[in-house]
Amino acid sequence: SAVVVYGVLAGWWHRGLAGTGDTPSFMAAVRTMVSSEPHGDVAVALLTKGQVADEFYAGAVGAVNRETVFPVASMSKWVTAVGVMQLVREGKIDLDAPVARYLTRWTLPAGQFDNSGVTTRRLLSHTAGLTDGLGFGDYRLDERLPTLEESLRAPRASSGQPTAIAVEYAPGARWQYSGGGYLILQLLVE
């Protein structure tokens, strides 16, 4: 969400890189931008009517090509939020109802705070009282990906330190980043 909001606020008054439909000029501008500043590995694919119209790869760390796999990371948050809000619009969930009302395959562990204060709205806004602070660790291509329930029970933190997804602050009392909260929302959507 933050990336989308920032992009709108930071870019809405800027001129485009190229005119509408001018794929060669757009991709030339992208190549110039990537080449002029230090970046990590970059893959850009421009799609037109569902087909790759042009592509560009730059590898600062290693070889990057069409087969390179990049982790999705927090880009999944806005997709999750859109899915949640679709369910709200359809009347299938209430933003302010306890999220536990909708979960059947996993429950928040009991703790010192009332888990009924953990609502969809608070999970979306990182105010549900969860303190996992996740950044998730990546998985190798040869590893089996855990189910959502497995990730909720034993998340792999990018820090390599053990972490738990649990309510450790009074829900609604403060903002605290929680990647685990978005795992709960992903389970809600499922």
C-alpha positions as CSV (number, residue, x, y, z in Angstrom):
1,S,0.0,0.0,0.0
2,A,2.8,2.4,0.9
3,V,4.6,1.8,-2.4
4,V,1.4,2.5,-4.3
5,V,0.6,5.7,-2.3
6,Y,4.1,6.9,-2.6
7,G,4.1,6.3,-6.4
8,V,0.9,8.2,-6.8
9,L,2.1,11.1,-4.7
10,A,5.6,11.2,-6.1
11,G,4.8,10.7,-9.7
12,W,1.4,12.1,-10.6
13,W,2.7,15.5,-11.8
14,H,5.8,14.1,-13.5
15,R,6.0,13.6,-17.3
16,G,6.0,10.1,-18.5
17,L,9.2,8.4,-19.7
18,A,7.8,8.2,-23.2
19,G,4.6,8.9,-25.1
20,T,1.7,6.5,-24.9
21,G,2.5,3.4,-27.0
22,D,6.1,4.4,-27.6
23,T,7.7,1.1,-26.3
24,P,11.2,1.7,-27.8
25,S,11.5,5.2,-26.1
26,F,10.2,3.9,-22.8
27,M,12.5,0.9,-22.7
28,A,15.5,3.1,-23.7
29,A,14.7,5.4,-20.8
30,V,14.5,2.4,-18.4
31,R,17.8,1.2,-19.6
32,T,19.4,4.6,-19.1
33,M,17.9,4.9,-15.6
34,V,19.1,1.5,-14.5
35,S,22.6,2.1,-16.0
36,S,23.0,5.5,-14.5
37,E,22.5,4.5,-10.9
38,P,23.8,1.6,-8.8
39,H,21.1,-1.1,-8.5
40,G,21.0,-4.7,-7.5
41,D,19.7,-7.3,-9.9
42,V,16.9,-5.8,-12.1
43,A,14.4,-7.4,-14.4
44,V,11.9,-5.3,-16.4
45,A,9.3,-6.8,-18.8
46,L,6.9,-4.5,-20.6
47,L,3.7,-6.3,-21.5
48,T,1.4,-5.3,-24.3
49,K,-1.9,-7.1,-24.6
50,G,-0.6,-9.9,-22.4
51,Q,2.6,-10.4,-24.5
52,V,6.1,-9.4,-23.7
53,A,6.8,-6.4,-25.9
54,D,10.3,-5.8,-24.6
55,E,12.5,-6.9,-21.7
56,F,15.6,-5.7,-20.0
57,Y,17.9,-7.5,-17.5
58,A,20.8,-6.1,-15.5
59,G,22.7,-8.1,-13.0
60,A,24.8,-6.3,-10.4
61,V,25.1,-9.4,-8.2
62,G,24.8,-12.2,-10.6
63,A,23.4,-13.2,-14.0
64,V,19.8,-12.1,-14.4
65,N,17.6,-13.4,-17.2
66,R,14.0,-14.4,-18.0
67,E,14.4,-17.4,-15.8
68,T,15.6,-15.5,-12.7
69,V,13.3,-15.9,-9.7
70,F,12.9,-12.8,-7.4
71,P,11.1,-13.0,-4.0
72,V,7.8,-11.2,-4.0
73,A,8.3,-9.9,-0.5
74,S,6.0,-7.1,0.7
75,M,4.6,-6.5,-2.7
76,S,2.1,-9.2,-1.8
77,K,0.6,-6.9,0.9
78,W,-1.2,-4.6,-1.6
79,V,-2.6,-7.7,-3.4
80,T,-3.8,-9.1,-0.1
81,A,-5.4,-5.8,0.9
82,V,-7.2,-5.6,-2.4
83,G,-8.5,-9.2,-1.9
84,V,-9.7,-8.3,1.6
85,M,-11.4,-5.2,0.5
86,Q,-13.2,-7.1,-2.2
87,L,-14.6,-9.4,0.5
88,V,-15.6,-6.3,2.5
89,R,-17.4,-4.8,-0.5
90,E,-19.2,-8.1,-1.1
91,G,-20.4,-8.1,2.5
92,K,-18.5,-11.3,3.3
93,I,-16.5,-9.8,6.1
94,D,-16.8,-6.9,8.5
95,L,-13.6,-4.8,8.9
96,D,-14.3,-4.3,12.6
97,A,-15.3,-7.8,13.6
98,P,-12.8,-10.0,15.3
99,V,-10.7,-11.7,12.6
100,A,-11.1,-15.0,14.5
101,R,-14.7,-15.1,13.4
102,Y,-13.5,-15.9,9.9
103,L,-10.6,-18.2,10.6
104,T,-11.1,-22.0,10.7
105,R,-7.7,-23.5,10.1
106,W,-5.6,-21.5,12.6
107,T,-6.1,-19.4,15.7
108,L,-4.1,-16.7,17.4
109,P,-2.3,-18.0,20.4
110,A,-3.8,-17.0,23.7
111,G,-1.9,-14.2,25.5
112,Q,-2.3,-11.4,28.0
113,F,-4.5,-9.3,25.6
114,D,-7.9,-10.0,24.3
115,N,-7.6,-11.5,20.8
116,S,-11.1,-10.3,19.9
117,G,-9.6,-6.8,19.4
118,V,-7.6,-8.2,16.4
119,T,-9.8,-7.1,13.6
120,T,-9.3,-7.0,9.8
121,R,-9.0,-3.2,9.9
122,R,-6.3,-3.4,12.5
123,L,-4.4,-6.1,10.6
124,L,-4.5,-4.0,7.5
125,S,-3.1,-1.0,9.3
126,H,-0.5,-2.8,11.5
127,T,-2.4,-1.8,14.7
128,A,-3.6,-5.2,15.8
129,G,-1.0,-5.6,18.6
130,L,1.2,-8.1,16.8
131,T,4.9,-7.7,17.3
132,D,6.5,-10.3,15.0
133,G,8.3,-7.5,12.9
134,L,8.5,-10.0,10.0
135,G,10.5,-9.5,7.2
136,F,10.3,-13.1,6.0
137,G,13.3,-15.2,5.1
138,D,13.5,-16.5,1.6
139,Y,13.2,-20.1,0.6
140,R,15.5,-21.9,-1.8
141,L,14.0,-23.3,-5.0
142,D,14.7,-26.9,-3.8
143,E,12.8,-26.3,-0.5
144,R,9.1,-27.2,0.1
145,L,7.1,-24.0,0.7
146,P,5.2,-24.2,4.0
147,T,1.4,-23.8,4.1
148,L,0.0,-20.6,5.5
149,E,-0.8,-22.4,8.8
150,E,2.8,-23.7,9.0
151,S,4.1,-20.2,8.4
152,L,1.8,-18.8,11.1
153,R,3.0,-21.3,13.6
154,A,6.7,-21.1,12.8
155,P,7.5,-18.1,10.5
156,R,10.9,-17.9,8.9
157,A,12.2,-14.4,9.8
158,S,14.7,-12.6,7.5
159,S,16.8,-11.9,10.6
160,G,17.3,-15.6,11.2
161,Q,16.0,-15.1,14.8
162,P,13.1,-17.1,16.1
163,T,9.8,-15.1,16.1
164,A,6.2,-15.8,16.8
165,I,3.0,-14.3,15.5
166,A,1.1,-13.3,18.6
167,V,-0.7,-10.4,20.2
168,E,1.8,-8.6,22.5
169,Y,0.3,-5.1,22.7
170,A,-3.3,-4.1,23.3
171,P,-5.0,-4.2,19.9
172,G,-5.5,-0.7,18.6
173,A,-3.0,0.9,21.0
174,R,-0.1,1.5,18.7
175,W,1.3,1.0,15.2
176,Q,3.8,-1.9,14.9
177,Y,4.8,-3.4,11.6
178,S,3.6,-7.0,11.2
179,G,4.3,-9.2,8.2
180,G,2.5,-11.9,10.2
181,G,-0.6,-9.8,10.2
182,Y,-0.7,-10.0,6.5
183,L,-0.3,-13.8,6.7
184,I,-3.4,-13.9,8.8
185,L,-5.2,-11.7,6.2
186,Q,-4.0,-14.1,3.4
187,L,-5.5,-17.0,5.4
188,L,-8.7,-14.9,5.8
189,V,-8.9,-14.4,2.0
190,E,-8.4,-18.2,1.4
